[in-house]
Amino acid sequence: MTTTVYLNGSFVPIEEARVSVTDRGFLFGDGVYEVIPAYGGRLLRLPHHLRRLQDSLDGIRLGNPLSDHEWENIFNELLTRNRDRAGADNDQSIYLQVTRGTALKRDHSFPEQIEPTVYAAANPIPAPDPDIAIRGVAAVTLQDIRWQWCDIKAITLLANVLMRQQAVDQSAAEALLVRDGLVIEGSSSNVFVVNDGVIQTPPKSPLMLPGITRDLALELAALHNLPYRETDISEAALHDADEIWISSSTREIVPVTRLDGKPVGGGEPGPVWKTMARHYRAYKDDVRSGRAD
């Protein structure tokens, strides 16, 4: 089954896709990316993802090479061309990446008159692991060693990779990052805690990525009268939480039941997470049916 990708204006088999070794994404990590889920072939919150893409491009002073309409057409074409790989539910995720492009001379300063490199691909979203709803996942806390502009969804992810691998080395699914005594986010996720029935998540800042799934969870909380607030969360409060969740576009909302080798709350997914998971599943069903974006 051939995977079709989009590269610089053409849809090609992934085996035929080629990027120059002088591309600034390869040499410098000079680019940004975005990940967009699609349920039943329908893109989830596309305007929100494209707005975040634009913010990231603005953050690295790179013009958007395509209009929102052109992006949408590319994504829908990729979903169609890769439909046979997606399974009965036709759940896929779009990965897109834009780098500053190719310049023959390697120089840290921005080259003039080059075209951005644009790449996009669709991949099946695996069905949620039912074991997670029963047992949750483990996480560890690590000191945040990244740069100061984490709100840019940049392809320079080495620090995140190293911290995620530290978590994996400890048989954990995620690393929760702490800076100056405050919990910021996960290495590839946003973070929530629940105390006394109140959902809490760190406020947006340049130190964290503004998660689309994070924002959707807060919207669902407001819609269904679940108390929540955006507030600083200390490392001590994280360890004392009744529930901890992580969220991302492809993992959705996942309960953390073990932190640094110790149980979180009762050591199993909590009641507020179960309620939120039910509302999130219903929202996904609405997306599949066209009742929600």
C-alpha positions in Angstrom: 0.0 0.0 0.0 1.8 3.2 -1.2 2.0 6.2 1.0 1.4 9.5 -0.9 2.9 12.7 0.4 2.9 16.3 -0.8 6.2 18.1 -1.5 6.6 21.5 -3.1 3.6 21.4 -5.3 3.4 17.7 -6.2 1.8 14.6 -4.7 4.4 11.8 -4.9 5.0 8.3 -3.4 6.9 8.8 -0.2 9.8 6.7 -1.6 10.3 9.3 -4.4 10.1 12.4 -2.1 13.5 14.2 -2.1 14.8 17.2 -0.2 18.2 18.9 -0.8 21.0 18.3 1.8 21.4 22.1 1.7 17.8 22.7 3.0 17.9 24.9 6.0 15.6 22.6 7.8 18.2 19.9 7.5 21.2 22.1 8.3 19.7 24.4 11.0 16.3 23.1 12.0 15.1 26.3 10.4 11.4 25.6 10.1 8.1 24.9 11.7 5.5 22.2 11.7 1.9 21.4 12.6 -0.1 18.2 13.3 -3.8 18.1 12.5 -6.1 15.1 13.3 -8.9 14.1 11.0 -11.7 11.8 12.1 -13.8 10.1 9.5 -11.9 12.1 6.9 -12.9 15.4 8.5 -10.1 17.8 9.7 -10.4 18.7 13.4 -10.4 22.4 14.1 -8.5 23.3 10.9 -8.8 27.1 11.4 -7.2 26.8 14.9 -4.3 24.7 13.5 -3.8 27.1 10.6 -3.8 30.1 12.9 -1.2 28.4 15.1 0.9 27.6 11.9 0.7 31.3 11.0 1.8 32.3 14.5 4.8 29.9 14.2 5.7 31.2 10.8 5.5 34.8 12.1 7.7 33.8 15.0 10.5 32.7 12.7 9.9 35.6 10.2 8.9 33.3 7.4 6.1 34.1 5.0 3.2 31.6 4.7 3.7 29.9 1.3 0.0 29.0 0.9 -3.4 30.4 1.6 -5.7 28.6 4.1 -7.8 27.4 1.1 -4.7 25.9 -0.5 -3.7 24.2 2.7 -7.1 22.7 3.1 -7.2 21.4 -0.4 -3.8 19.7 0.0 -4.8 18.1 3.3 -8.1 16.8 1.9 -6.3 15.4 -1.1 -3.8 13.6 1.1 -6.6 12.1 3.2 -8.3 10.8 0.1 -5.1 9.4 -1.4 -4.2 7.6 1.8 -7.7 6.5 2.7 -6.9 2.8 2.1 -4.3 2.9 4.9 -6.6 4.5 7.4 -8.9 1.6 8.4 -12.6 1.5 8.7 -12.9 4.7 10.8 -10.7 6.7 8.3 -8.9 8.4 11.2 -5.7 10.1 10.1 -3.4 12.8 11.1 -1.8 15.4 8.8 1.8 16.3 9.5 3.0 19.5 7.7 6.4 21.1 7.7 7.6 24.4 6.3 11.3 25.2 6.2 13.0 28.4 5.0 14.2 26.5 1.9 17.5 25.6 0.2 20.5 27.9 -0.2 23.8 26.7 -1.6 25.8 28.7 0.9 25.6 27.6 4.5 25.2 30.8 6.5 23.3 31.5 9.7 21.7 34.7 8.4 18.6 34.4 6.3 19.4 33.9 2.6 17.6 36.1 0.1 15.3 35.0 -2.8 14.8 31.3 -1.8 11.5 29.4 -1.8 10.3 27.6 1.3 10.2 23.8 1.3 6.7 22.6 2.0 6.0 19.0 3.0 2.8 17.3 4.2 1.8 13.7 4.8 -1.2 11.7 6.2 -0.8 8.8 8.6 -3.3 6.6 10.3 -4.3 7.4 13.8 -4.2 4.2 15.9 -7.3 3.4 17.9 -7.0 4.5 21.5 -5.4 1.8 23.7 -8.2 0.5 25.9 -5.6 -0.4 28.6 -4.9 3.3 29.1 -8.5 3.9 30.2 -8.1 1.2 32.8 -4.5 1.8 34.0 -3.4 5.2 32.7 0.2 5.9 31.9 3.4 6.8 33.8 5.2 10.1 33.7 8.4 11.6 35.2 9.3 15.2 36.1 12.4 16.7 34.5 13.9 20.2 34.5 13.0 22.2 31.4 16.2 22.7 29.4 14.6 24.2 26.3 14.8 27.7 24.9 12.6 30.7 25.6 10.2 30.6 22.6 8.4 27.3 23.1 5.2 28.8 21.8 6.7 28.5 18.3 6.1 25.0 16.9 9.6 24.7 15.6 11.2 21.6 14.1 14.2 22.1 16.4 13.1 19.4 18.9 16.3 17.9 20.2 15.7 18.9 23.8 12.2 17.5 23.7 13.6 14.3 22.1 16.2 13.9 24.8 13.7 14.5 27.6 11.1 12.1 26.1 13.8 9.5 25.8 14.7 10.0 29.5 11.0 9.2 30.3 11.1 6.1 28.1 14.3 4.9 29.7 12.3 5.0 33.0 9.3 3.0 31.5 7.2 6.2 31.4 5.1 7.6 28.6 5.9 11.3 29.1 8.2 13.8 30.8 6.5 16.7 32.6 8.7 19.7 32.5 9.4 22.0 35.4 11.0 25.5 35.2 11.6 27.7 38.2 9.5 25.5 40.3 6.4 25.6 38.0 5.1 22.9 35.7 5.1 24.1 32.1 4.0 21.2 29.9 5.1 17.8 28.7 7.9 17.1 26.3 5.2 16.6 23.6 2.0 17.5 25.4 0.1 19.9 27.5 -0.6 19.1 31.2 -3.6 19.3 33.4 -4.1 18.5 37.1 -7.4 18.0 39.0 -7.8 18.9 42.7 -11.1 18.8 44.6 -12.9 18.4 41.3 -11.4 21.5 39.7 -9.4 21.1 36.4 -6.3 23.3 36.3 -3.8 23.9 33.5 -0.9 26.4 33.2 -1.7 29.7 31.4 -0.4 30.3 28.0 3.0 31.9 27.7 6.1 31.9 25.5 7.4 28.9 27.5 4.7 26.5 26.3 3.0 25.5 23.1 -0.6 26.6 22.9 -2.2 23.3 22.4 -5.3 22.9 20.2 -6.5 19.8 22.2 -5.7 21.8 25.4 -8.0 24.6 24.3 -10.7 22.1 23.2 -10.6 20.4 26.6 -11.2 23.8 28.3 -14.1 24.5 25.9 -15.7 21.1 26.7 -15.2 21.8 30.4 -17.1 25.1 30.1 -19.8 23.6 27.9 -20.5 20.8 30.4 -20.1 22.9 33.6 -16.9 21.3 34.7 -15.0 23.7 37.0 -11.7 24.8 35.6 -9.1 27.5 35.7 -5.8 28.5 34.0 -3.3 29.0 36.8 0.3 28.4 37.7 0.9 24.8 39.0 3.9 24.3 41.3 5.8 21.1 41.2 4.6 20.3 44.7 1.0 20.8 43.6 1.6 18.4 40.7 2.8 15.7 43.1 -0.3 16.3 45.4 -2.8 16.3 42.5 -5.9 14.0 42.6 -5.6 13.5 38.9 -3.0 14.4 36.2 -3.7 14.4 32.4 -1.6 15.1 29.3 -3.1 16.1 26.0 -1.9 16.3 22.4 -3.5 16.2 18.9 -2.9 12.5 18.3 -2.8 11.1 21.9 -5.9 13.2 22.8 -6.4 13.3 26.6 -4.5 10.7 28.6 -4.6 10.1 32.3 -1.3 9.9 34.2 -1.7 7.5 37.1 2.0 7.2 38.1 4.4 10.1 38.6 8.1 9.6 39.4 7.3 6.0 40.5 4.4 6.9 42.8 0.7 6.6 42.3 -1.3 9.7 41.3 -4.5 9.9 43.5 -5.9 6.4 43.7 -3.4 5.1 41.1 -6.1 4.7 38.4 -7.8 7.1 35.9 -10.0 9.5 38.0 -13.6 10.4 37.7 -13.1 13.8 36.2 -10.9 12.4 33.4 -13.6 9.7 32.7 -16.1 12.5 32.3 -13.8 14.5 30.1 -12.9 11.5 28.0 -16.6 10.8 27.4 -17.2 14.4 26.2 -14.1 14.2 24.0 -15.3 11.0 22.4 -18.7 12.6 21.7 -17.0 15.6 20.1 -15.0 13.3 17.9 -18.2 11.6 16.8 -19.7 15.0 16.0 -16.6 15.8 13.8 -17.0 12.5 12.0 -20.7 13.3 11.3 -20.0 16.9 10.3 -21.8 18.4 13.3 -18.6 19.9 14.7 -15.4 21.2 13.1 
